[in-house]
Amino acid sequence: MTDAEWKDMASAPRDGTIFDVLCRSKDNVEIVVPGLKFAHAPMDKTRLILWGTTNFLSPYLTPLGWKPRGGV
């Protein structure tokens, strides 16, 4: 997988579209978190957070880029 496949997080869709996110851990390990979308934060409907099928993205992971599910 090349860096060119990942788009800047600022351009990630905020309409409920599900996408994959490339993240970096506090230990400097890069991982892909599949199946995230932007959704309203619990108890704060003015803020959007990255949300998965069971929970929100860990605060220990820093999102680096996104790409649509299934590639390109």
Residue pairs with C-beta under 8 A, 6 or more apart in sequence:
3 65
5 67
5 71
5 72
6 22
6 64
6 65
6 66
6 67
7 65
7 66
7 67
8 65
9 21
9 63
9 64
9 65
9 66
11 66
12 19
12 21
12 38
12 66
13 19
13 37
13 38
14 38
14 48
16 37
16 38
16 39
17 37
17 68
18 35
18 36
18 37
18 69
19 36
19 37
19 66
19 67
19 68
19 69
20 32
20 33
20 34
20 35
20 36
20 66
20 67
20 68
20 69
21 32
21 33
21 36
21 50
21 57
21 63
21 64
21 65
21 66
22 30
22 31
22 32
22 63
22 64
22 65
22 66
22 67
23 30
23 31
23 32
23 33
23 57
23 61
23 62
23 63
23 64
24 30
24 31
24 61
24 62
24 64
25 31
25 60
25 61
25 62
26 60
30 64
31 61
33 52
33 57
33 61
34 69
35 52
35 53
35 69
36 50
36 51
36 52
36 57
36 66
37 50
37 51
38 48
38 49
38 50
38 51
39 48
39 49
39 51
40 47
40 48
40 49
41 47
41 48
41 49
41 56
49 56
49 57
50 56
50 57
50 63
51 57
57 63
